[in-house]
């Protein structure tokens, strides 16, 4: 619920309250974010300023206590006496960095307000049986008065120029989530040059927070890292052109003493898949500032008169039930308001992917044999991975081409899909559409479509270049070819891969305009391509992947209901990866497979039951040729699959928790059924043993 009274904005969810007010000079003062408070006068929660502070700059001679540096704010700008980290760094029409936005008006609208350029959280309405189930699980409270989704938009105007800052707050009462984003509109003659423009900022009272982030790299994604927040600025940011396996966009702040189940914890995440940043810092006056949005790495955006810039939506939650409390809110929100289309709330099929069994070395006959065996064990979906097109016999050639390799697949993708479908299995296919090899027909025809700086030799990653998705003709090429394959072969599932970082942000379309717009425009191009291919085909289950979990974020989840968590399928390594991801993302979004032992990368030997127990807490599948299993192992696999099918709803959509574990290096996960109408069932796992 959103209510305004005497200049105070009260944003209420089922268990949290978020309040701020207009100050006498028109700035927005943050008042409170925490456990639910009924609406009341705000003096009790207001940050007290009783004395002027030495060596500070006052906003106005009228009031020596009004110092921007010592005010908890909703958004701040340079040049008016606030010296903390700034969410906006813009060259204004007079060439200065000074901006000062003050309140002009506000509106409250029902529902969410979609953006023109970027994916946003949606209202989560669904049709049919799955919708009934989702409603039962989440309750129908969303329709009750005071518990509907609403959006507050506050328009602020710069005191010197016709430049407007719009702050959007969408309240999802049932989810205990509030989203925030900012929009800048330039109505002034001169341009505004954006060097940093973040989606949200908030100043919270300092409670000696511990900051939790997910860091890593290829095959060791999303490892939890914690540190004390202090006066030094901490940036959690990516520079690879994607949300990255190095630093996931999600962050949490836990008050001193908070653990998995108790204490106040704030969570923040971003609906964006490109370079991101969040900044956190404690001020000298006991306020912890958090800001989040598009990363400022190589960012420079020119906003001419009449133009608007939309920032991605940031997602906030707060719980007094520790880190699990914040995770539960995020999990519910992702399942209901991020994932969309036919697969929202729908149980994901158990798949067999041929990659780790065959790599590039396969023929139709072998694939069909693998599929027959898989069907016998209970598998529901067969996925053909990399290597089916062009001269793709290694990672050195073929990316960019879509003509099938007839030596491997004499009946084409269509023929293979028909044969798989006839067995009663669904058929899935791998693509890497954002990439091109120099050794490909596409590159020979259009070398200029690849991203490379025209004044320097190109740098390669996995022998490939990235296609310039800022270009309309490149977007059209991908949409046309991928759509054709999907429709011709009646494909049920797509794995959309992206196997290198972007290194040099360069697009011919931006020549003369400045390349500071490149990274964001690439992302806008990608979202357009994904929308054009998959929105008209909502029956296709899309699993996004980027060398494993290099792009595990809420932006991709708006298109792909699940993401391949890591190329590392060793269950012991996966404990860290899946635990890390679980802070922000539900198991229904995590691709997790059983592969061979000893593991191909780590050489670690593990039992097939341990491999199953870890992979079961995700979108479950296998990456192996079952023919190499013993009869006893096959029997076990068959039982695993039957067990998973029985409890799939709980594994994928149950309430997932990390059990506080006093012994180091032990992991306990549990998932509890959500349907309140039946006695609750639960599944649990302790590292090394199956429950
Ligand atoms: C990287 C992915 O993460 C793997 O699962 C596999 O699809 C390969 N790419 C194929 O090249």
Boltz pocket constraint, residues with backbone or C-beta under 6 A from the ligand:
constraints:
  - pocket:
      binder: B
      contacts: [[A, 355], [A, 385], [A, 386], [A, 430], [A, 497], [A, 499], [A, 545], [A, 546], [A, 547], [A, 548], [A, 564], [A, 566], [A, 567]]
      max_distance: 6.0
